[in-house]
């Protein structure tokens, strides 16, 4: 079974597209810059994408959608 599960991640974000976008951008940051270490103290995953997903589930990473009025 995958950790974190897709169902628990979907409770944090509004769509699968947003999940992929946010996690891939953060994973790239972790991979390309060693100083941008994971925000989770002891991540269960050793891969950047897994670390990014754990950051989302622990609410270290958030996403805010802006509307045209803002």
Backbone as ProteinMPNN parsed JSONL, in Angstrom:
{"seq_chain_A": "XXXXXXXXXXXXXXXXXXXXXXXXXXXXXXXXXXXXXXXXXXXXXXXXXXXXXXXXXXXXXXXXXXXXXX", "coords_chain_A": {"N_chain_A": [[0.835, -1.182, 0.0], [0.454, 2.239, -0.738], [2.05, 5.06, 0.726], [1.783, 8.442, 1.307], [-1.759, 7.818, 1.014], [-3.771, 8.187, -1.951], [-6.38, 9.019, -1.486], [-6.223, 10.314, 1.028], [-4.536, 12.4, 0.321], [-6.111, 13.77, -1.512], [-7.918, 14.969, 0.148], [-6.543, 17.138, 1.02], [-5.942, 18.755, -1.177], [-7.496, 20.221, -4.132], [-7.772, 18.895, -6.606], [-6.604, 16.197, -8.756], [-4.858, 17.092, -10.668], [-3.821, 19.428, -9.497], [-2.52, 18.233, -7.343], [-0.484, 16.754, -8.668], [0.924, 18.852, -9.906], [1.791, 20.528, -7.739], [3.259, 18.689, -6.148], [5.224, 17.809, -7.974], [6.671, 20.135, -8.579], [7.732, 20.745, -6.069], [9.228, 18.424, -5.575], [11.179, 18.664, -7.531], [12.517, 20.921, -6.553], [13.605, 19.852, -4.182], [15.298, 17.897, -5.229], [17.116, 19.318, -6.888], [18.37, 21.224, -5.287], [20.276, 21.017, -2.537], [20.085, 22.42, -0.167], [17.418, 22.876, 0.126], [16.034, 21.057, 1.831], [13.883, 18.264, 2.812], [10.784, 19.124, 4.418], [9.671, 17.54, 6.286], [10.465, 15.842, 9.239], [11.57, 13.106, 9.53], [11.383, 11.61, 6.754], [9.452, 8.948, 5.307], [9.883, 8.079, 2.773], [12.576, 7.835, 0.423], [12.796, 9.059, -1.945], [12.467, 12.039, -3.945], [9.816, 12.745, -4.879], [8.131, 11.232, -3.222], [8.822, 12.37, -0.766], [7.848, 14.971, -1.153], [5.097, 14.432, -1.339], [4.636, 13.523, 1.255], [5.11, 15.894, 2.625], [2.891, 17.359, 1.806], [0.784, 15.874, 2.955], [1.314, 16.191, 5.665], [0.794, 18.797, 5.937], [2.77, 20.733, 5.465], [3.227, 21.746, 3.044], [1.257, 23.81, 1.063], [-1.452, 24.846, -1.04], [-2.779, 27.541, -2.787], [-5.418, 28.815, -4.554], [-5.866, 31.449, -6.754], [-8.321, 33.826, -7.732], [-9.672, 35.692, -10.536], [-10.549, 38.168, -9.569], [-8.88, 38.768, -7.495]], "CA_chain_A": [[0.0, 0.0, 0.0], [1.22, 3.466, -0.854], [1.917, 6.088, 1.758], [0.392, 8.609, 1.731], [-2.738, 7.336, 0.035], [-4.365, 9.199, -2.826], [-7.586, 9.537, -0.826], [-5.846, 11.286, 2.059], [-3.973, 13.57, -0.36], [-7.199, 14.509, -2.148], [-8.559, 15.774, 1.182], [-5.714, 18.333, 1.222], [-5.94, 19.553, -2.401], [-8.804, 20.204, -4.799], [-7.845, 18.021, -7.78], [-5.401, 15.403, -9.022], [-3.952, 17.954, -11.422], [-3.14, 20.265, -8.504], [-1.628, 17.339, -6.607], [0.674, 16.469, -9.511], [1.675, 20.086, -10.118], [2.437, 20.95, -6.499], [4.264, 17.709, -5.727], [6.355, 17.746, -8.916], [7.496, 21.337, -8.394], [8.472, 20.61, -4.808], [10.205, 17.349, -5.755], [12.283, 19.233, -8.305], [13.277, 21.763, -5.629], [14.364, 18.974, -3.275], [16.33, 17.188, -5.991], [18.111, 20.205, -7.481], [19.036, 22.081, -4.32], [20.443, 20.276, -1.283], [19.671, 23.267, 0.966], [15.954, 22.823, 0.202], [15.792, 19.719, 2.39], [12.471, 17.987, 3.111], [10.229, 19.797, 5.587], [9.277, 16.483, 7.22], [11.656, 15.495, 10.028], [12.102, 11.82, 9.079], [10.468, 11.101, 5.72], [9.431, 7.499, 5.077], [10.373, 7.849, 1.42], [13.893, 8.389, 0.138], [12.698, 9.695, -3.256], [11.938, 13.405, -3.838], [8.359, 12.822, -5.051], [7.548, 10.711, -1.984], [9.025, 13.387, 0.268], [6.909, 16.059, -1.434], [3.752, 13.972, -0.972], [4.573, 13.512, 2.714], [4.986, 17.291, 3.046], [1.496, 17.751, 1.587], [-0.09, 15.194, 3.917], [1.583, 16.761, 6.985], [0.423, 20.211, 5.8], [3.914, 21.633, 5.358], [3.045, 22.33, 1.714], [-0.136, 24.163, 0.829], [-1.738, 25.421, -2.339], [-3.857, 28.513, -2.737], [-5.828, 29.191, -5.902], [-6.322, 32.829, -6.849], [-9.328, 34.089, -8.755], [-9.381, 36.895, -11.321], [-10.837, 39.356, -8.778], [-7.758, 39.028, -6.596]], "C_chain_A": [[0.877, 1.24, 0.0], [0.984, 4.385, 0.327], [2.461, 7.381, 1.203], [-0.573, 8.195, 0.621], [-3.317, 8.499, -0.768], [-5.591, 9.822, -2.169], [-7.246, 10.581, 0.229], [-5.239, 12.544, 1.441], [-5.068, 14.417, -0.996], [-7.999, 15.325, -1.134], [-7.821, 17.095, 1.382], [-5.747, 19.279, 0.025], [-7.241, 19.347, -3.155], [-8.901, 19.289, -6.012], [-6.542, 17.241, -7.937], [-4.383, 16.217, -9.803], [-3.15, 18.845, -10.471], [-2.139, 19.435, -7.712], [-0.353, 17.071, -7.394], [1.543, 17.713, -9.679], [2.454, 20.499, -8.879], [3.547, 19.977, -6.099], [5.453, 17.656, -6.684], [7.254, 18.969, -8.797], [8.335, 21.233, -7.133], [9.538, 19.521, -4.907], [11.413, 17.844, -6.539], [13.147, 20.14, -7.435], [14.164, 20.914, -4.72], [15.537, 18.342, -4.012], [17.453, 18.114, -6.441], [18.897, 21.03, -6.472], [19.089, 21.378, -2.966], [20.008, 21.092, -0.071], [18.157, 23.301, 1.13], [15.528, 21.44, 0.678], [14.3, 19.51, 2.666], [12.022, 18.671, 4.407], [9.757, 18.804, 6.65], [10.54, 16.004, 7.927], [12.312, 14.194, 9.565], [11.156, 11.244, 8.029], [10.582, 9.589, 5.545], [10.004, 7.16, 3.709], [11.766, 8.449, 1.252], [13.93, 9.067, -1.234], [12.049, 11.076, -3.118], [10.419, 13.508, -3.986], [7.648, 12.325, -3.795], [7.674, 11.701, -0.841], [8.049, 14.546, 0.084], [5.487, 15.671, -1.058], [3.591, 13.923, 0.542], [4.449, 14.934, 3.262], [3.553, 17.785, 2.875], [0.601, 17.146, 2.657], [0.094, 15.741, 5.336], [1.355, 18.267, 7.028], [1.598, 21.17, 5.913], [3.875, 22.358, 4.015], [1.568, 22.605, 1.518], [-0.253, 24.806, -0.535], [-2.914, 26.363, -2.2], [-4.178, 28.955, -4.159], [-6.384, 30.612, -5.868], [-7.352, 32.962, -7.956], [-8.957, 35.382, -9.476], [-9.625, 38.176, -10.532], [-9.664, 39.743, -7.879], [-6.609, 39.518, -7.405]], "O_chain_A": [[1.915, 1.281, 0.66], [-0.122, 4.479, 0.858], [3.564, 7.377, 0.656], [-0.229, 8.224, -0.561], [-3.341, 9.642, -0.311], [-5.812, 11.027, -2.287], [-7.905, 11.617, 0.315], [-5.408, 13.639, 1.979], [-4.97, 15.644, -1.018], [-8.686, 16.273, -1.513], [-8.408, 18.066, 1.86], [-5.594, 20.489, 0.197], [-8.0, 18.421, -2.865], [-10.008, 18.934, -6.417], [-5.521, 17.575, -7.336], [-3.177, 16.049, -9.618], [-1.939, 18.993, -10.628], [-1.028, 19.893, -7.442], [0.744, 17.154, -6.842], [2.768, 17.628, -9.602], [3.648, 20.788, -8.962], [4.65, 20.399, -5.75], [6.586, 17.474, -6.238], [8.475, 18.85, -8.903], [9.512, 21.591, -7.131], [10.636, 19.683, -4.376], [12.547, 17.474, -6.235], [14.372, 20.135, -7.56], [15.337, 21.229, -4.518], [16.642, 18.263, -3.477], [18.623, 17.735, -6.382], [19.995, 21.491, -6.783], [18.057, 21.172, -2.328], [19.604, 20.525, 0.945], [17.664, 23.716, 2.178], [14.76, 20.746, 0.011], [13.543, 20.477, 2.744], [12.789, 18.779, 5.363], [9.476, 19.192, 7.784], [11.568, 15.785, 7.286], [13.499, 14.19, 9.241], [10.242, 10.488, 8.357], [11.673, 9.024, 5.624], [10.55, 6.074, 3.512], [12.09, 9.461, 1.874], [14.968, 9.589, -1.642], [11.178, 11.266, -2.269], [9.794, 14.296, -3.276], [6.672, 12.931, -3.353], [6.752, 11.858, -0.04], [7.486, 15.046, 1.058], [4.746, 16.491, -0.516], [2.523, 14.248, 1.06], [3.757, 15.155, 4.257], [3.055, 18.544, 3.706], [-0.255, 17.837, 3.21], [-0.854, 15.756, 6.122], [1.674, 18.929, 8.015], [1.446, 22.291, 6.4], [4.425, 23.45, 3.873], [0.726, 21.744, 1.773], [0.738, 25.255, -1.111], [-3.921, 26.031, -1.576], [-3.296, 29.418, -4.882], [-7.256, 30.935, -5.061], [-7.265, 32.295, -8.987], [-8.031, 36.083, -9.067], [-8.97, 39.184, -10.797], [-9.487, 40.915, -7.549], [-5.545, 39.803, -6.855]]}, "name": "protein", "num_of_chains": 1, "seq": "XXXXXXXXXXXXXXXXXXXXXXXXXXXXXXXXXXXXXXXXXXXXXXXXXXXXXXXXXXXXXXXXXXXXXX"}
